[in-house]
């Protein structure tokens, strides 16, 4: 899968204010900002993102996805 395909899947399943994705075609690194992360712990946020990928993780189309997840407020603070 390409970075654009993965970004499209994540964006289709999760309202994203900002998303970047880098990788080598097997190992991906994402930064995702979404209001849907409000009140969720890190593991719950990651589960929400994995949920947008459906069976892509299980079928090994996306081998590994490392991510940093932020609410819009957390992102604004991180950028300050």
Buried (B, 14 or more C-beta within 10 A) or exposed (E): BEBEEBBBBBBEBBEBEEBEBEBEEEEBBBBBBBEBBEEBEEEEBBEBBBEBBEEBBEEEBBBEBEBBBBBBEBBEEEEE
